[in-house]
């Protein structure tokens, strides 16, 4: 359809940016993407793709370790070669970045390597610089009818724990390691901290997790978090609950060369934890400084995130934002959808506003935690998250442990469960939690049920394979049958 928007400029080449570019190109817009770090952004180059590649190796190590229960014994010690693992991680990340770049080129999207900033609401000023290299000195102005800011976020660092890329690391720096840390201290027990702590534990590290909370994964279902913490402890991880980091310093060796051979993590209660390396997982900071946002009328919140509505509009006409820089459920899938929605709206298409109640997310621990829709907290209180405004008691739920699932027994799966939430009276499925190996795959039928407003009876009446893990989803639905 004809619209007044024919030129689109996108600042950032991550999922929010490149998915938006593909939509705009599909609508025959003249599209320019400005990117400084490499197409795919952190999600492809330093976050989702590399970390989940590392987790894949870790999952294989766990499978080998626990294979004896299935009657399989290794003839010799199985160990991970971290240098080889990280070479594969880096190679796959670069390959994925290249795939996305080629797709953009095939669709006629122009990509400018460099740093950009808003020059008013209808243009970007670009300082050209190849990825990872200093600026060339050349600048150009890119005019646009619609601008999308999708600059992502970076690891949060604090002055008491400055990363050095060698012993004190952020999650973006670990892929340069060539040897497995002897003792890794992970500071932070959120999703990123737990994923890396669990992965390195499986690879053979002695891991100490510094957790400021009573329970790990404070943003996840409490029952699920408890399963994960118990699993980590069972596999040998040291979890220091209710502990806060005061500082992280390099620890000097008393050797002939006088060089540092490790780290010392000091806690706020005075305890000291020594290790060979420290991984900082202290959250993230939006990449919104120096972009000319304020001068262009784009409002930020107190944490520096761009304020957007459900169709990705900012406070400035013609300027949209997507992804981690907005602070809206920081997932690559959400960033991509925000970017698509922004372009559909800008280009005059009918668009459905972003609905966080339909978002599936996953924590890649062992076992995994997959969630969609309502949370336990929302079900209990009726006044939290996506269930705000719903009266407490309007939701029925059931938890079904996998210990009774025939397929789980065959695979020696001892930990995990399926939890479903439905509206009382109607039986409409409004959310669920799956804790299991490959829960990211198992949650899909629940996500379909939520998206299509299926009832528990409709889910229960669909055939499942026997034996299968998904059989527990159907069984949970049967137990929520709404009697009339």
Secondary structure as the mmCIF struct_conf table of DSSP 4:
data_model
#
loop_
_struct_conf.conf_type_id
_struct_conf.id
_struct_conf.beg_label_comp_id
_struct_conf.beg_label_asym_id
_struct_conf.beg_label_seq_id
_struct_conf.end_label_comp_id
_struct_conf.end_label_asym_id
_struct_conf.end_label_seq_id
BEND BEND1 UNK A 4 UNK A 4
STRN STRN1 UNK A 7 UNK A 11
BEND BEND2 UNK A 14 UNK A 14
HELX_RH_AL_P HELX_RH_AL_P1 UNK A 15 UNK A 26
TURN_TY1_P TURN_TY1_P1 UNK A 27 UNK A 28
STRN STRN2 UNK A 30 UNK A 35
BEND BEND3 UNK A 36 UNK A 37
TURN_TY1_P TURN_TY1_P2 UNK A 39 UNK A 40
HELX_RH_AL_P HELX_RH_AL_P2 UNK A 41 UNK A 45
TURN_TY1_P TURN_TY1_P3 UNK A 46 UNK A 46
BEND BEND4 UNK A 47 UNK A 47
HELX_RH_AL_P HELX_RH_AL_P3 UNK A 48 UNK A 65
TURN_TY1_P TURN_TY1_P4 UNK A 66 UNK A 66
HELX_RH_3T_P HELX_RH_3T_P1 UNK A 67 UNK A 70
TURN_TY1_P TURN_TY1_P5 UNK A 71 UNK A 71
BEND BEND5 UNK A 75 UNK A 76
HELX_RH_AL_P HELX_RH_AL_P4 UNK A 82 UNK A 106
TURN_TY1_P TURN_TY1_P6 UNK A 107 UNK A 108
STRN STRN3 UNK A 110 UNK A 118
BEND BEND6 UNK A 119 UNK A 120
TURN_TY1_P TURN_TY1_P7 UNK A 121 UNK A 122
STRN STRN4 UNK A 123 UNK A 128
TURN_TY1_P TURN_TY1_P8 UNK A 131 UNK A 132
BEND BEND7 UNK A 133 UNK A 133
BEND BEND8 UNK A 137 UNK A 137
STRN STRN5 UNK A 139 UNK A 143
BEND BEND9 UNK A 145 UNK A 145
STRN STRN6 UNK A 146 UNK A 149
STRN STRN7 UNK A 153 UNK A 155
STRN STRN8 UNK A 158 UNK A 158
TURN_TY1_P TURN_TY1_P9 UNK A 159 UNK A 160
STRN STRN9 UNK A 161 UNK A 161
BEND BEND10 UNK A 165 UNK A 167
STRN STRN10 UNK A 168 UNK A 170
TURN_TY1_P TURN_TY1_P10 UNK A 171 UNK A 173
HELX_RH_3T_P HELX_RH_3T_P2 UNK A 174 UNK A 176
BEND BEND11 UNK A 179 UNK A 179
BEND BEND12 UNK A 182 UNK A 182
STRN STRN11 UNK A 183 UNK A 187
BEND BEND13 UNK A 190 UNK A 190
HELX_RH_AL_P HELX_RH_AL_P5 UNK A 191 UNK A 203
TURN_TY1_P TURN_TY1_P11 UNK A 204 UNK A 204
STRN STRN12 UNK A 206 UNK A 210
BEND BEND14 UNK A 212 UNK A 216
TURN_TY1_P TURN_TY1_P12 UNK A 218 UNK A 219
BEND BEND15 UNK A 220 UNK A 220
HELX_RH_AL_P HELX_RH_AL_P6 UNK A 222 UNK A 234
TURN_TY1_P TURN_TY1_P13 UNK A 235 UNK A 236
STRN STRN13 UNK A 238 UNK A 240
TURN_TY1_P TURN_TY1_P14 UNK A 241 UNK A 242
STRN STRN14 UNK A 245 UNK A 252
HELX_LH_PP_P HELX_LH_PP_P1 UNK A 253 UNK A 253
BEND BEND16 UNK A 255 UNK A 255
TURN_TY1_P TURN_TY1_P15 UNK A 256 UNK A 257
STRN STRN15 UNK A 260 UNK A 267
TURN_TY1_P TURN_TY1_P16 UNK A 268 UNK A 269
BEND BEND17 UNK A 270 UNK A 270
STRN STRN16 UNK A 272 UNK A 275
BEND BEND18 UNK A 276 UNK A 276
STRN STRN17 UNK A 277 UNK A 280
STRN STRN18 UNK A 284 UNK A 286
BEND BEND19 UNK A 287 UNK A 287
TURN_TY1_P TURN_TY1_P17 UNK A 289 UNK A 290
BEND BEND20 UNK A 291 UNK A 291
TURN_TY1_P TURN_TY1_P18 UNK A 293 UNK A 293
HELX_RH_3T_P HELX_RH_3T_P3 UNK A 294 UNK A 296
TURN_TY1_P TURN_TY1_P19 UNK A 297 UNK A 297
STRN STRN19 UNK A 300 UNK A 300
TURN_TY1_P TURN_TY1_P20 UNK A 302 UNK A 303
BEND BEND21 UNK A 304 UNK A 304
HELX_LH_PP_P HELX_LH_PP_P2 UNK A 305 UNK A 305
STRN STRN20 UNK A 306 UNK A 306
HELX_LH_PP_P HELX_LH_PP_P3 UNK A 307 UNK A 307
TURN_TY1_P TURN_TY1_P21 UNK A 310 UNK A 311
STRN STRN21 UNK A 313 UNK A 313
BEND BEND22 UNK A 315 UNK A 316
TURN_TY1_P TURN_TY1_P22 UNK A 317 UNK A 318
STRN STRN22 UNK A 319 UNK A 321
BEND BEND23 UNK A 323 UNK A 323
HELX_RH_3T_P HELX_RH_3T_P4 UNK A 324 UNK A 326
TURN_TY1_P TURN_TY1_P23 UNK A 327 UNK A 327
BEND BEND24 UNK A 328 UNK A 329
HELX_RH_AL_P HELX_RH_AL_P7 UNK A 332 UNK A 346
TURN_TY1_P TURN_TY1_P24 UNK A 347 UNK A 348
HELX_LH_PP_P HELX_LH_PP_P4 UNK A 352 UNK A 354
HELX_RH_3T_P HELX_RH_3T_P5 UNK A 356 UNK A 358
STRN STRN23 UNK A 360 UNK A 363
BEND BEND25 UNK A 365 UNK A 367
STRN STRN24 UNK A 368 UNK A 373
HELX_RH_AL_P HELX_RH_AL_P8 UNK A 376 UNK A 381
BEND BEND26 UNK A 382 UNK A 382
BEND BEND27 UNK A 384 UNK A 384
HELX_RH_3T_P HELX_RH_3T_P6 UNK A 385 UNK A 387
TURN_TY1_P TURN_TY1_P25 UNK A 388 UNK A 389
BEND BEND28 UNK A 390 UNK A 390
HELX_LH_PP_P HELX_LH_PP_P5 UNK A 391 UNK A 391
TURN_TY1_P TURN_TY1_P26 UNK A 392 UNK A 393
STRN STRN25 UNK A 395 UNK A 401
HELX_RH_3T_P HELX_RH_3T_P7 UNK A 402 UNK A 404
HELX_RH_AL_P HELX_RH_AL_P9 UNK A 406 UNK A 410
TURN_TY1_P TURN_TY1_P27 UNK A 411 UNK A 412
BEND BEND29 UNK A 415 UNK A 415
STRN STRN26 UNK A 417 UNK A 423
TURN_TY1_P TURN_TY1_P28 UNK A 424 UNK A 426
STRN STRN27 UNK A 428 UNK A 428
STRN STRN28 UNK A 429 UNK A 436
TURN_TY1_P TURN_TY1_P29 UNK A 437 UNK A 438
HELX_RH_AL_P HELX_RH_AL_P10 UNK A 439 UNK A 442
TURN_TY1_P TURN_TY1_P30 UNK A 443 UNK A 443
HELX_RH_AL_P HELX_RH_AL_P11 UNK A 444 UNK A 451
TURN_TY1_P TURN_TY1_P31 UNK A 452 UNK A 453
STRN STRN29 UNK A 455 UNK A 455
HELX_RH_AL_P HELX_RH_AL_P12 UNK A 456 UNK A 461
BEND BEND30 UNK A 462 UNK A 462
BEND BEND31 UNK A 466 UNK A 467
TURN_TY1_P TURN_TY1_P32 UNK A 469 UNK A 470
HELX_RH_AL_P HELX_RH_AL_P13 UNK A 471 UNK A 479
TURN_TY1_P TURN_TY1_P33 UNK A 480 UNK A 480
#
